[in-house]
Amino acid sequence: MTALVKGFGKSVLLASSLSALVLITGCSPKVGSPEWCTDMKEKPKGDWTANELKEFTKNCILQ
């Protein structure tokens, strides 16, 4: 019985974590939008991915 409860707790934690991730990602501004450009300017350059750098250059600098 205890193993069942522990397994259920892990399932609930996993489901909660995935739901939170979906909600957080759903609120992110669209890539290339002015809000996204502002967010990227505030993000440390060392944390940028190659795709983010490409999109930032294309949408925020060359526009």
DRENSEZA-87521 format. One line per 8 residues: number of its first residue (from 1); their letters; for each residue x, z, y of C-alpha. Coordinates in steps of 0.02 Angstrom, whole numbers. Layout:
N
NUM	a	X Z Y ~ ...
//
This chain:
63
1	mtalvkgf	0 0 0 ~ 141 42 122 ~ 224 -127 93 ~ 59 -213 135 ~ 45 -118 299 ~ 226 -158 346 ~ 197 -342 307 ~ 39 -343 411
9	gksvllas	131 -262 556 ~ 266 -396 551 ~ 132 -532 549 ~ 46 -457 700 ~ 211 -443 792 ~ 255 -623 752 ~ 84 -687 806 ~ 94 -587 968
17	slsalvli	267 -652 1006 ~ 217 -832 976 ~ 62 -812 1085 ~ 166 -740 1227 ~ 290 -883 1213 ~ 151 -1012 1223 ~ 76 -927 1376 ~ 243 -916 1465
25	tgcspkvg	288 -1097 1429 ~ 116 -1156 1480 ~ 145 -1089 1655 ~ 309 -1180 1684 ~ 304 -1315 1819 ~ 311 -1497 1765 ~ 488 -1567 1751 ~ 530 -1662 1909
33	spewctdm	399 -1578 2018 ~ 452 -1494 2182 ~ 418 -1324 2103 ~ 529 -1367 1955 ~ 668 -1423 2073 ~ 656 -1257 2165 ~ 662 -1160 2001 ~ 815 -1259 1946
41	kekpkgdw	905 -1224 2110 ~ 882 -1038 2077 ~ 937 -1050 1894 ~ 1124 -1022 1863 ~ 1209 -1190 1838 ~ 1294 -1127 1679 ~ 1122 -1106 1599 ~ 1068 -1286 1629
49	tanelkef	1053 -1405 1481 ~ 1115 -1584 1489 ~ 935 -1646 1498 ~ 895 -1527 1641 ~ 1048 -1589 1736 ~ 995 -1770 1710 ~ 815 -1736 1765 ~ 872 -1632 1914
57	tkncilq	987 -1771 1974 ~ 853 -1903 1947 ~ 706 -1808 2024 ~ 779 -1686 2148 ~ 935 -1769 2218 ~ 911 -1957 2207 ~ 730 -1956 2262
//
